[in-house]
Amino acid sequence: MRKLTTLLLFTQLSLSAAQSTTDTAKEGLAALPTPDGAVLRWYLPDDVLPTGGFVVQVTDAGSVRSLPVAAPQPFSPALGITQAQYEELKSAYTGRAPDNDAMTARAFVTLGLLARPDLARALGILTTLKGLSPGAHTATVYAVGTSGQTRVGTATFRTGPSPAIPPPGKLTVTGGQPSAQLAWAPSPGGDDSLVVAYNVYRAPEGGAFSRVTSEPVVVSVGEAGQFRDTGLKTDASYRYQVTSVDLFGRESAPSTAVTLTAKENTPLEVPEITEAKSGNRVVTLSWVPDRDARVKSLLVLRGTDPDQLTVVAKLPATATGYEDKDVVGGVGYLYALSPADASGRGSGRGQLASATAQNLTPPTVPQNVTVKSGENALTITWAPSPESDVLGYLVYRSEGSQTPDQEVQLTGSVISKLTFTDSIPQGVQTLYHYRIVAMNFSKVESAPSKPVTAALLDKTAPPVPVLAPTTVASSGITLTWDQASVPDLKGFEVTRAQGNGPATVLGTVSADTRRYTDAGAQPGMVYSYSVVSVDTAGNRSAPADPVLARLPAAKGNALPQAPQATLLPDGKGVKLDWKPDGAAGQYVVYRFLGTQAVQVSDLLSQATFTDPAGQADSRYQVRAVDSSGTLSDPTPVFTPTH
């Protein structure tokens, strides 16, 4: 990182020279065109005079030439400075600064150097090129040291008249006796003008202008300037002008003159607030008025930022207090008094007094509270309370049969949103009650809202029941089963299917029942039984794995004869035929499912049946049913033939 001195000078020289003819970057070198050459100025690398001075290399379309420049230049009265100034300047930049004090001293010398081309020329960082041919030229400066040459910077210029320096921008002057404050905008042209300082001129009424500043006022390139002129006489009029000074010591035409009449500006007496007391929606200020006859009114200032107070009241000079009723509860305010004279001119402000306004009136109870159920959360929403000083809201919850005094606060602190999501583990079916409370900036709470109640949206089916083996008795077929614990279980549905027919609901039982007897089962008929559990939300489990059962049938004596099965073409099933026994009136066909024979036909009057679901490996039996409904023994098992 470069030292302060290098940065200051480098900042100036690294900017473009006025009216340069190309966009070539200038780094540490500025060129001022002249009719037969240019004036060049550059910075000292590392704030140290190079041991071998500098070399300026000038290039144009037809030639390259080098010009050595000693650093510093040999002393001569032609330099325009004294021998003592020369020695001091030379000493400041010879070798590296040994400590911070030397660095600071060098920095101040560099500041003065900016607007003093005579000092720059003595150091060897300003030189004039002459005798150049008309047209464009490029100048490159090298520092020559013990380790060789180091490039300082390059600038391209075109010979011709030197561009004029623009005067400063708009000049303003304020104040009075005993001083005036001047401020002006930077010279038009911005960084390209290379204006580094300004001269301030003053003229008494009817007199000539003379320079007020002993040295030019140095500023950063492109920055505005300001100057305080002291020692003015009361009621005297003064005119001011400012000129720009560039890096080459040239001075611009003066700015437009401005006039100031110095007036006595002894500050008015400022009363101080002795008490700032908070009440309900009011802050009361008290003070003792000062006896300054010039004070004609008092301005009450208020704000929350000490740098942004505004006038909230204008009172007579004799006022001793003020009630500020335009306050928001819970907000901390700053107050001060400012006196004003007959013209309305203020005179600063007094010490700041602080007070936090209070609003002890509870906010309106939140309305339109609703709750929406989800599978793993309940979302509560509400309408805002209408007061402007509502800080936020608190959400309270109770469970089941809990009373309001058992509520818990779900929000750790007040929330500004108008919605709150209460996350609950999925499957929990507790009934929850919610109430909302509004709080203002003074931490005053409203009454709680009317409660809203909800439980999670239950979409979880109960576990599947597990059927035990059936019990067969003369009273019917009895089913028993086990069921995993379900808090919201409502009951069970018992289903029965016969043959290939659909399952139908035989009946329902309560949640604490684990048994059901099918008293309507027909002897000899094979049935498929299952159970489905149902919860209070209407969710149904999958059917339990079915069990097969039948009531035993009495044996008859009309056994079907010569049963046979024929596989039908094109997958149309199996055709069964048998010879009837004279005592038989009707028949029933069974097909085996595993080891269990399942009835696949209704009662048949003919000795034939087509099983559309039959396949080549199907196995069958047939029984005869006599007029009393008694079943015969089954035929031997038989299978289809092709």
NUDREN-744179 format. One record per residue (C-alpha): y, x, z. Coordinates in steps of 0.2 Angstrom, whole numbers, padded with zeros to 4 digits, always signed. Each point is the difference from the previous one (the first is absolute). Layout:
<sites>
YXZ ...
</sites>
This chain:
<sites>
+0000+0000+0000 +0017+0007-0004 +0013+0003+0013 +0015-0012+0003 +0012+0011-0010 -0012+0001-0015 -0003-0019+0000 +0019-0004+0001 +0004+0011-0015 -0015-0004-0010 +0003-0018+0002 +0016+0002-0009 -0006+0012-0014 -0016-0009-0004 +0010-0015-0007 +0005-0001-0018 +0016+0007-0006 +0013-0011-0007 -0002-0005-0019 -0015+0012-0003 -0006-0003-0017 -0019+0000+0003 -0012-0008+0013 -0006+0017+0005 -0003+0000+0019 +0012+0011+0010 -0008+0008+0015 +0013+0010+0010 +0012+0004-0014 +0015-0010-0006 +0010+0003-0016 +0018-0005-0004 +0003+0001-0018 +0016+0009-0007 +0006+0002-0018 -0008+0017-0002 -0013+0000+0014 -0003-0007+0017 +0002+0003+0018 -0017+0001+0009 -0003-0002+0019 -0017+0001+0009 -0007+0002+0018 -0007+0015+0010 -0019+0000+0000 -0005+0000+0019 +0018+0002+0005 +0000+0018-0003 +0009+0011-0012 -0013+0008-0012 +0000+0019+0001 +0002+0002-0019 +0012-0015-0003 -0003-0012-0014 -0003-0001-0019 +0007-0014-0011 -0010-0002-0016 +0009-0010-0013 -0010-0007-0015 +0006-0009-0015 -0007-0004-0017 +0002+0018-0006 +0000+0012+0014 -0004+0005+0018 +0011+0010+0011 +0000+0005+0018 +0015+0002+0012 -0002+0009+0017 +0009-0007+0015 +0002+0010+0016 -0003-0009+0016 +0012+0002+0008 +0014+0005-0012 +0009+0016+0004 +0015-0004+0010 +0017-0002-0009 +0016-0009+0004 -0004-0009-0016 -0014-0010+0009 +0014-0009+0009 -0006+0003+0018 +0004+0013+0013 -0010+0015+0004 -0005-0008+0017 -0006-0016-0008 -0010+0010-0013 -0008+0010+0014 -0004-0016+0010 -0007-0008-0015 -0011+0015-0005 -0006+0001+0018 -0005-0018+0001 -0012+0001-0015 -0007+0018+0002 -0018-0001+0006 -0009-0014+0009 +0008-0009+0014 -0007+0007+0016 +0001-0015+0011 +0005-0019+0000 +0018+0005+0005 +0002+0011-0016 -0008-0014-0010 +0012-0013+0006 +0015+0012-0003 -0007+0003-0018 -0001-0019-0002 +0019-0003+0004 +0004+0015-0012 -0010-0009-0014 +0009-0017+0004 +0017+0009-0003 -0007+0009-0015 -0003-0017-0009 +0018-0003-0004 +0006+0018-0001 -0005+0007-0018 +0010+0017+0005 -0013+0003+0014 -0015-0005-0012 +0007+0013-0013 +0001+0013+0013 -0018-0003+0005 -0005+0002-0018 -0007-0018-0001 +0014-0006-0012 +0004+0009-0017 +0009-0005-0016 -0008+0002-0017 +0012+0003-0014 +0000+0004-0019 -0015-0012-0004 -0002-0008-0017 +0004-0019-0001 -0016-0010+0003 -0014-0002+0013 -0005+0014+0011 -0013+0002+0014 +0004+0011+0016 -0014+0006+0012 +0004+0009+0016 -0012+0013+0008 +0002+0008+0017 -0005+0018-0001 -0009+0007+0016 -0012+0014+0005 -0015-0010-0006 +0008-0005-0017 +0009-0015-0007 +0000-0017+0007 +0006-0015-0011 +0014-0009+0009 +0004-0014-0013 +0003-0005-0018 +0014-0010-0008 +0004-0005-0017 +0018-0004-0006 +0010-0001-0016 +0017+0009-0001 +0015-0010-0001 +0014-0007+0011 -0004-0001+0019 -0003-0018+0005 +0013-0008+0012 -0004-0003+0018 +0001-0019+0004 +0011-0004+0015 -0008-0009+0015 -0004-0018+0000 +0009-0014+0010 +0010+0007+0015 +0003-0010+0015 +0010+0004+0016 -0001-0009+0017 +0006+0003+0018 +0018+0003+0006 +0008+0011+0013 -0005+0013+0004 -0013+0002-0014 -0006-0007-0016 -0017-0001-0007 -0002+0003-0019 -0016-0004-0010 -0003+0002-0018 -0014-0003-0013 -0009+0014-0009 +0007+0006-0016 -0006-0010-0015 -0014+0009-0009 -0011+0003+0015 -0010+0016+0002 +0005+0005-0018 +0018+0004+0006 -0005+0014+0012 +0014-0006+0011 -0003+0009+0017 +0016-0002+0010 +0017-0010+0001 +0018+0004+0004 +0010-0013+0010 +0019-0001-0004 +0013-0010+0011 +0018-0004-0004 +0013-0008+0013 +0009-0015-0007 +0012+0007-0014 -0007+0017+0002 -0011+0012-0011 -0019+0001+0002 -0007+0016+0009 -0018+0004+0004 -0006-0005+0017 -0016+0009+0000 +0000+0019+0003 -0017+0001-0009 -0008-0012-0012 -0010-0014+0008 -0018+0005-0005 -0013-0014-0004 -0017-0001-0008 +0000-0003-0018 +0003-0019-0004 +0004-0004+0018 +0016-0010+0005 +0012+0009+0011 +0011-0003+0015 +0014+0008+0010 +0009-0004+0016 +0019+0005+0000 +0008+0001+0017 +0018+0002+0007 +0008-0014-0009 +0016-0008+0007 +0001-0018+0005 +0007-0012-0013 +0001+0014-0013 -0007-0003-0017 -0011+0013-0009 -0008+0001-0017 -0017+0009-0004 -0008+0007-0015 -0017+0009-0002 -0006+0012-0013 -0017+0006-0005 -0005+0018+0000 -0016+0006-0010 -0012+0014+0002 +0011+0012-0011 +0016-0003+0011 +0008-0012-0012 +0011-0014+0007 +0001-0018-0008 +0015-0011-0002 +0004-0009+0016 -0006-0018+0004 +0011-0015+0001 +0011+0001+0015 -0002-0011+0015 +0013-0004+0013 -0002-0002+0019 +0013-0004+0013 -0004+0007+0017 +0000-0013+0014 -0004+0002+0018 -0018-0004+0003 -0002+0001+0019 -0015-0010+0003 +0002-0017+0009 -0007-0002+0017 -0018-0007-0001 -0006-0011+0014 -0018+0003+0006 -0013-0014+0003 -0004+0000+0018 -0015-0012+0000 -0011-0008-0013 -0010-0014+0008 -0015-0009-0009 -0002-0019+0002 -0010-0013-0008 +0005+0002-0018 +0017+0008+0004 +0006+0018+0005 +0016+0000+0010 +0011+0015-0001 +0014+0005+0013 +0013+0013+0000 +0017+0005+0007 +0014+0000-0014 +0011+0016-0002 +0019-0001+0001 +0004+0007-0017 +0014-0010-0007 -0005+0005-0018 -0017-0009+0002 +0002-0018-0007 -0018-0005-0001 -0018+0005+0005 -0014+0000-0012 -0018-0003+0007 -0013+0011-0009 -0018-0004+0000 -0016+0007-0008 -0017+0007+0003 +0004+0017-0008 +0014+0010+0008 +0006+0005-0018 +0000-0018-0007 +0010-0010+0012 +0009-0015-0007 +0015-0011+0006 -0006-0016+0009 +0016-0005+0008 +0019+0003+0000 +0008-0003+0017 +0017+0001+0007 +0005+0017+0008 +0000-0008+0017 -0018-0007-0001 -0012+0006+0014 -0016-0006-0007 -0011-0008-0013 -0015-0011-0002 -0011+0004-0015 -0010-0016-0003 -0006+0005-0017 -0015+0011+0006 -0018+0000-0002 -0011+0001+0015 -0009+0016+0003 +0011+0010-0011 +0009+0015+0007 +0018+0000-0005 +0014+0014+0001 +0018-0005+0004 +0016+0009-0001 +0019-0004+0000 +0013+0006-0013 +0018-0003+0003 +0012-0004-0015 +0019+0001-0002 +0012-0013-0007 -0005+0005-0018 -0018-0003+0004 -0004+0019+0000 -0015+0004+0011 -0001+0016+0011 -0018+0005+0002 -0012-0008+0012 -0004+0001+0018 -0016+0005+0008 -0016-0010-0004 -0007-0013+0012 -0017-0007-0003 -0008-0017+0005 -0016-0009-0005 +0003-0018-0004 -0012-0012+0008 -0007-0017-0006 -0009-0008+0015 -0003-0016-0010 -0019-0001-0005 -0003-0001-0019 -0007-0016-0008 -0019-0002+0002 -0009+0005-0016 -0005-0014-0010 -0013-0004-0014 -0013+0011+0008 -0016+0000-0010 -0017+0009+0000 -0011+0004-0014 -0018+0004+0002 -0009+0014-0008 -0017+0008+0001 +0005+0014+0012 +0018-0004+0004 +0012-0014+0005 +0018+0001-0008 +0014-0009+0009 +0017-0004-0008 +0016-0008+0006 +0018-0004-0005 +0014+0011+0006 +0011-0005+0014 +0017-0004-0007 +0011+0012+0012 +0007+0016-0008 -0004+0011+0014 -0019-0003+0001 -0008+0017+0002 -0018-0006-0004 -0015-0009+0006 -0014+0001+0013 -0018-0007-0004 -0010-0006+0015 -0019-0006-0001 -0012-0009+0012 -0019-0003-0003 -0010-0016+0002 +0004-0009+0015 +0012+0013+0007 +0017-0006+0007 +0017+0006-0006 +0002+0011+0015 -0016+0010-0006 +0008+0004-0017 +0001+0018-0006 +0014+0007-0010 -0007+0006-0017 +0016+0009-0006 +0004+0016+0010 +0018-0003-0004 +0011-0012-0009 -0004-0002-0019 +0013-0004-0013 -0013-0008-0012 -0004-0019+0000 -0018+0003-0001 -0014+0008+0010 -0018+0003-0004 -0012+0000+0015 -0016+0010-0005 -0016-0007+0008 -0018+0007-0002 -0008-0011-0014 -0012-0013+0007 +0009-0003+0016 +0003-0019+0002 +0011+0000+0015 +0014-0013-0002 +0017+0009+0002 +0017-0007+0004 +0017+0008-0005 +0018-0002+0005 +0016+0009-0006 +0015+0005+0010 +0017+0006-0008 +0010+0014+0009 +0018+0004-0003 +0009+0017+0000 +0004-0003+0019 -0019-0001+0003 +0002-0018+0004 -0016-0010-0005 -0002-0018-0006 -0012-0013+0006 -0017+0002-0008 -0004-0010-0015 -0013-0014-0001 -0017+0008+0000 -0011+0000-0016 -0019+0001+0001 -0013+0008-0012 -0016+0009-0001 -0006+0012-0013 -0006-0007-0017 -0019+0000+0002 -0010+0004-0016 -0014+0009+0008 -0017-0009-0002 -0011-0001+0016 -0016+0011+0000 -0015-0006-0008 -0013-0009+0012 -0017+0007+0001 -0015-0013-0001 -0015+0002+0011 -0017-0006-0006 -0002-0019+0000 -0010-0011+0012 -0010-0014-0008 -0005-0015+0011 -0004-0018-0003 +0018-0004+0004 +0006+0011-0015 +0005+0018-0004 +0011+0009+0013 +0012+0014-0005 +0008+0012+0012 +0012+0014-0004 +0011+0014+0008 +0019+0002-0003 +0011+0015+0004 +0015-0004+0011 +0014-0009-0009 +0016-0005+0010 +0005-0014-0011 -0017-0006-0005 +0000-0019-0003 -0019-0004-0004 -0014+0001-0013 -0006-0009-0015 -0019-0001-0003 -0006-0001-0018 -0017-0004-0008 -0006+0002-0018 -0016-0007-0008 -0008+0008-0014 +0012+0006-0013 +0013-0013+0006 +0017+0004+0008 +0003+0003+0018 +0007-0015+0009 +0008-0001+0017 -0012-0008+0013 +0012+0000+0014 +0013+0010+0010 -0001+0006+0018 +0013+0006+0012 +0005+0019+0003 -0011+0001+0016 -0016-0007-0008 -0013+0011-0008 -0014-0013-0004 -0003-0014-0012 -0015-0011-0004 -0004-0007-0017 -0008-0016+0005 +0000-0007-0018 -0011+0013-0008 -0015-0007-0010 -0017+0006+0004 -0007+0012-0013 +0018+0004-0007 +0006+0018+0000 +0018+0001+0005 +0013+0015-0001 +0012+0000+0015 +0016+0010+0003 +0015-0001+0012 +0019+0003-0003 +0012+0004+0014 +0018-0007-0001 +0015+0005+0010 +0016-0010+0005 +0010+0006-0015 -0014-0007-0012 -0007+0017-0004 -0018-0001-0004 -0013+0014+0001 -0013+0003-0013 -0016-0010+0002 -0013+0008+0011 -0016+0007-0008 -0010-0016-0004 -0017-0004+0009 -0014-0010-0008 -0009-0014+0010 -0010-0015-0002 -0009-0014+0010 -0019+0001-0002 -0007-0014-0010 -0016-0010+0003 -0014+0004-0012 -0004-0013-0013 -0016-0001-0010 +0007-0003-0017 +0001+0019-0006 +0007+0002-0018 -0013+0008-0011 +0000+0014-0013 +0018+0005+0001 +0007+0011-0014 +0017+0007-0004 +0007+0004-0018 +0015+0012-0003 +0011-0009-0012 +0008+0010-0014 +0019+0005-0001 +0002+0001+0019 -0002-0019+0002 -0010+0002+0016 -0018-0005+0005 -0010-0016-0004 -0013-0005+0013 -0014-0012-0002 -0015-0006+0011 -0013-0013+0001 +0004-0014+0012 -0012-0006+0013 -0003-0018+0001 +0006-0002+0017 +0017+0009-0003 +0016-0010-0004 +0013+0014-0001 +0001+0019+0000 +0011+0015+0005 +0002+0017-0008 +0003+0016+0010 +0005+0017-0006 -0001+0016+0010 +0015+0009+0006 -0008+0016+0006 -0014-0006+0012 +0008-0017+0003 -0004-0015-0011 +0016-0010-0004 +0001-0018-0006 +0007+0000-0018 -0003-0018-0005 +0003-0017+0007 -0014-0012+0002 -0009-0002-0017 -0009-0015-0007 -0007+0010-0015 -0012+0014+0001 +0012+0012-0009 +0016+0009+0004 +0011+0012-0009 +0009+0014+0011 +0015+0005-0010 +0002+0015+0012 -0018+0006-0002 -0004+0017-0007 -0015+0010-0005 -0004+0006+0017 +0003-0016+0009 -0014-0007+0012 -0003-0018+0003 -0009-0013+0011 -0001-0019-0001 -0003-0013+0013 -0005-0018-0001 +0009-0013+0010 -0009-0016+0004 +0007-0017+0003 +0003+0003+0019 +0010+0016-0004 -0014+0012+0005 +0000+0016-0009 -0017+0008-0006 -0004+0018+0001 +0008+0011-0013 -0009+0005-0015 -0005+0018-0002 +0015+0011-0006 +0001+0000-0019 +0012+0009-0012 +0006-0003-0018 -0010+0004-0016 +0007+0004-0016 
</sites>
